[in-house]
Amino acid sequence: MNITICYFARFREKLGVQQENYTLPKNSTCKEIKSMLSNRGGSWQEVFSCTQGVLVAVNQEMATLDSVVTDGDEVAFFPPVTGG
């Protein structure tokens, strides 16, 4: 199945990419995607290996790492936003 992965804020800056198309096995979760991205090493591992500090949305709605993605979904990863 094919999805689009989008990166926002400091993740986009650190990784040097705004979005990419990605092919996954059926019934993949956001947690599995995060792990696959972390396995790329370098900056990817820095961003995605942490257990906190990564938020995810599927089709522009907040999701959890246990959320299952389907063909054609847009998955977005971004850091927590703080305000003041």
C-alpha positions, -999 to 999 in steps of 0.1 A, spaced: 0 0 0 11 35 -7 10 65 17 23 100 19 44 110 49 47 147 58 72 162 82 66 195 100 84 222 119 118 212 133 115 177 119 113 190 84 142 213 90 164 185 106 155 159 79 156 183 50 124 169 34 88 181 36 71 149 23 76 116 6 57 87 -8 62 55 10 52 19 3 42 -2 34 29 -37 41 -9 -38 47 -22 -30 82 10 -11 92 7 11 123 21 46 128 45 30 154 59 7 127 63 36 103 81 56 130 104 26 136 112 22 99 121 59 96 143 57 127 161 27 112 174 50 84 200 62 109 216 96 114 192 125 117 163 101 111 172 81 142 177 113 162 142 124 154 123 92 155 140 70 181 127 91 211 97 77 229 83 112 236 82 143 215 67 129 183 31 136 175 13 119 146 -18 127 125 -35 106 99 -54 124 72 -51 156 92 -66 142 124 -46 135 155 -38 98 158 -18 75 181 12 54 173 -12 24 174 -33 38 146 -34 16 115 -30 33 82 -46 24 49 -38 28 13 -37 64 2 -35 79 38 -14 109 46 6 105 78 22 135 94 49 136 120 56 168 140 70 178 174 48 190 203 39 226 200 44 249 230 28 283 233 32 312 256 
